[in-house]
Amino acid sequence: MFSILLPSWNNLTYLQLCCNSIWKNSVGENQIIVHVNEGNDGTLEWVKSKGIDYTYSPQNIGICKAVNQASLLAKRDYIVFMNDDMYCLPGWDETLMTEINRLPTDCFMLSATMIEPVYTGNKCVVVRPYGRNGIDFEEEKLLHEYTLLQRADWSGSTWPPSVVHRKWWEKVKGYSEEFSPGMSSDDDFAMKMWEAGCRIFKGVGASMVYHFISKSTGRVVKNDGRQQFLTKWGIKQSLFHKYYTHRGEAYSGVLNDPDSNPFFVIRKWLWSTLHI
């Protein structure tokens, strides 16, 4: 089914939970590819012992470079980018593949729906606490209750777990490494897909993962992703998601260009002319 890109930075407990959930709760024979950043917590030895495909860097190179390196080992037609602090719930992959098979095109960006333990203001997730880490994780309770938490499909897919066809991943050249270590790189990738012609940004309500929100990003010096996005694309991220992908709204089908708004007409002309 999928080639799953999993960047991991000294996060072995979460990575083990994530990989075990993929093996346990997937329907298809998915390929897992871990990029080991540093790996001084035993991660490198563990992925080797499990026979997992991997790439490696002796220092943390961030998300963008990590997923790009890992993608070079992809063998499946569809690439999934997933965080290592996620737990996949039963049938997550089958539900995504069923949706893919319904679509009229292979130019799309789909996401599974996250369950998170705390509210962060994200309208696309389901909030229900089943643990903040691997120690207090209530796995059996989650497996018993997750079907009651499924929601309607939503618009605005950008973040992991996200899936695109490998052809389009390669066409837009994966994640933009100028956004390293990774702030706003999901949004940039979505905009690259939009400019390549993608008009399907769909969150699949019945495909679910639990997200621990381990906050690995708290350990790095962040890039100013919002300013980079604005400088590169000539539009704020918030406006892109409000008027282009309609993030958080009920999914209503293939998206249209916001051509009725003169601002966006001018922005599109400027970008195509100047490549902002």
C-alpha positions in Angstrom: 0.0 0.0 0.0 2.1 2.8 1.3 5.7 3.8 1.9 5.7 5.5 5.3 8.3 8.2 6.0 9.1 8.4 9.7 11.7 10.9 10.8 12.8 10.3 14.4 15.2 12.2 16.7 16.1 10.2 19.8 12.5 9.3 20.3 12.7 5.5 20.6 9.8 4.9 22.9 7.4 6.7 20.6 8.9 5.3 17.5 8.5 1.8 18.8 4.8 2.5 19.6 4.3 4.0 16.2 5.9 1.1 14.3 4.1 -1.5 16.4 0.8 0.1 15.7 1.5 0.1 11.9 2.3 -3.6 12.0 -0.6 -4.4 14.3 -3.4 -2.2 12.9 -2.7 -2.0 9.2 -4.5 -4.0 6.5 -1.9 -3.6 3.8 1.8 -4.5 3.6 3.2 -1.1 4.2 6.9 -0.1 3.9 8.2 1.8 6.9 11.2 4.0 6.2 12.8 5.6 9.3 15.2 8.5 9.1 17.3 8.2 12.2 18.5 11.7 13.3 21.5 11.1 15.6 20.0 8.0 17.2 22.1 7.9 20.3 19.2 6.5 22.3 19.3 3.1 20.6 17.1 4.0 17.7 19.7 3.0 15.1 20.3 -0.4 16.6 16.5 -1.0 17.0 15.6 -0.2 13.4 18.5 -2.5 12.2 17.3 -5.3 14.5 13.8 -5.1 13.1 14.9 -5.0 9.5 13.3 -1.6 8.9 14.4 0.4 5.9 16.2 3.5 7.2 18.4 6.5 6.3 20.7 8.0 8.9 22.4 11.3 9.8 24.8 11.6 12.7 23.3 14.9 13.7 19.7 16.1 13.6 19.0 17.5 10.1 15.3 18.3 10.7 12.1 17.1 9.1 12.5 18.4 5.6 15.9 16.9 4.8 15.0 13.7 6.7 11.8 12.9 4.8 13.5 13.8 1.5 16.3 11.3 2.2 13.9 8.7 3.4 11.7 9.1 0.3 14.6 7.9 -1.9 14.0 4.4 -0.5 10.2 4.4 -1.3 9.0 1.4 -3.2 5.2 1.9 -3.1 3.1 4.2 -5.4 1.9 6.3 -2.4 4.0 8.1 0.1 2.8 8.8 3.7 4.6 11.2 5.9 3.9 10.4 9.6 5.2 11.7 12.9 6.9 9.2 15.1 4.7 10.2 18.1 1.5 8.8 16.4 -0.3 5.6 17.1 -2.2 4.2 14.0 -5.7 2.9 14.7 -7.1 -0.3 13.1 -7.8 0.1 9.3 -6.3 3.5 9.1 -4.5 2.6 5.8 -7.4 0.6 4.3 -9.7 3.6 4.8 -7.3 6.0 3.1 -6.8 3.5 0.2 -10.5 3.2 -0.3 -10.8 6.9 -0.5 -7.9 7.1 -3.0 -9.6 4.5 -5.2 -12.7 6.7 -5.3 -10.9 9.8 -6.5 -11.0 10.8 -10.1 -7.3 11.8 -10.1 -4.0 10.9 -8.5 -3.3 14.5 -7.8 -4.5 14.9 -4.2 -3.4 15.4 -0.7 -5.2 13.3 2.0 -4.7 13.2 5.7 -5.9 10.9 8.4 -7.7 12.4 11.4 -5.8 12.9 14.6 -7.0 12.3 18.2 -5.1 14.5 20.6 -5.1 14.6 24.4 -5.5 18.4 24.7 -7.2 21.1 22.7 -4.7 23.2 20.7 -7.2 25.2 18.7 -7.1 22.9 15.7 -10.6 22.4 14.4 -9.6 19.3 12.4 -8.7 17.1 15.4 -10.7 15.1 17.9 -9.8 15.9 21.5 -9.9 13.0 23.9 -7.1 12.1 26.4 -5.7 8.6 26.3 -2.3 9.5 27.6 0.4 12.1 27.1 3.3 9.6 26.7 4.1 6.0 26.2 4.0 5.3 29.9 0.5 6.4 30.7 -0.9 5.4 27.2 -4.4 3.8 27.6 -4.1 1.7 24.5 -6.8 -0.8 25.2 -9.3 1.9 26.1 -8.5 3.8 22.9 -8.9 0.6 20.8 -12.3 0.0 22.4 -13.6 3.6 21.9 -12.0 5.1 18.8 -14.9 4.1 16.5 -17.1 6.3 18.6 -14.9 9.3 17.9 -14.9 9.2 14.1 -16.0 12.5 12.5 -17.1 13.7 9.1 -14.5 14.3 6.4 -13.0 17.8 6.5 -11.2 20.1 4.2 -7.7 21.5 4.4 -5.4 18.5 4.6 -1.8 19.4 5.0 -0.2 17.9 8.1 0.7 14.2 8.9 -0.3 11.6 8.5 -0.6 12.8 4.9 -0.5 10.8 1.7 0.3 11.8 -1.9 1.1 9.8 -5.0 4.9 9.3 -5.3 4.7 10.9 -8.8 3.5 14.2 -7.3 5.9 14.0 -4.4 8.7 13.8 -7.0 7.2 16.4 -9.2 7.1 19.1 -6.4 10.5 17.8 -5.2 9.3 16.7 -1.7 9.7 19.1 1.2 11.5 22.4 0.7 14.8 22.2 2.6 15.0 26.0 3.0 12.2 25.5 5.6 14.6 23.3 7.8 14.3 22.3 10.5 10.6 22.3 9.5 8.3 25.0 10.8 5.6 25.7 8.1 7.1 23.0 5.8 3.7 21.2 5.7 2.0 24.4 4.5 4.7 25.0 1.9 4.3 21.5 0.6 0.6 22.0 0.3 1.1 25.2 -1.6 3.5 23.5 -4.0 0.8 20.8 -4.6 -1.7 23.6 -5.2 0.5 25.3 -7.7 1.0 21.9 -9.4 -2.7 21.7 -9.9 -3.9 19.8 -6.8 -7.5 20.8 -5.8 -8.3 17.9 -3.4 -7.1 18.5 0.2 -9.2 16.1 2.1 -9.1 14.9 5.7 -10.6 11.5 6.0 -12.7 11.3 9.2 -12.7 7.5 9.5 -8.9 7.1 9.2 -7.6 7.8 12.7 -4.4 8.1 14.6 -3.6 9.1 18.1 -1.1 11.9 18.4 0.8 12.2 21.7 2.1 15.8 20.9 5.6 15.0 22.2 6.8 18.4 21.0 10.2 17.3 19.6 10.3 20.8 18.0 10.8 22.2 21.4 14.4 20.9 21.3 15.4 22.8 18.1 16.1 26.3 17.0 13.0 27.1 14.9 13.0 28.7 11.5 10.6 31.6 11.0 8.3 29.5 8.8 5.5 32.0 8.7 7.7 34.8 7.3 9.4 32.4 4.9 6.0 31.3 3.6 4.8 34.9 3.1 8.1 35.8 1.4 8.0 32.8 -0.9 4.3 32.7 -1.9 3.2 36.3 -1.3 0.3 35.3 1.0 -0.1 34.5 4.6 -0.5 30.9 5.6 -3.8 31.7 7.4 -5.2 33.2 4.2 -4.1 30.3 2.1 -6.0 27.9 4.4 -9.0 30.1 4.8 -9.6 30.9 1.1 -7.8 28.1 -0.8 -7.9 24.8 1.2 -10.9 25.9 3.5 -9.2 24.2 6.4 -11.6 22.9 9.1 -14.7 23.2 7.0 -16.9 20.2 6.1 -15.5 18.6 3.0 -17.5 19.5 -0.1 -15.5 18.2 -3.0 -12.9 19.6 -5.4 -11.7 23.1 -4.5 -11.9 26.1 -6.8 -9.5 29.0 -7.2 -10.7 32.1 -5.3 -10.8 34.0 -8.5 -13.6 36.3 -7.4 -11.3 38.1 -5.0 -9.1 40.7 -6.8 -6.4 40.2 -4.2 -5.9 36.6 -5.0 -6.0 37.3 -8.8 -3.2 39.8 -8.3 -1.2 37.4 -6.0 -1.5 34.6 -8.6 -0.3 36.9 -11.4 2.6 38.2 -9.3 3.7 34.7 -8.3 3.5 33.4 -11.9 5.4 36.4 -13.2 8.0 36.9 -10.6 8.1 33.5 -8.8 8.0 35.2 -5.4 
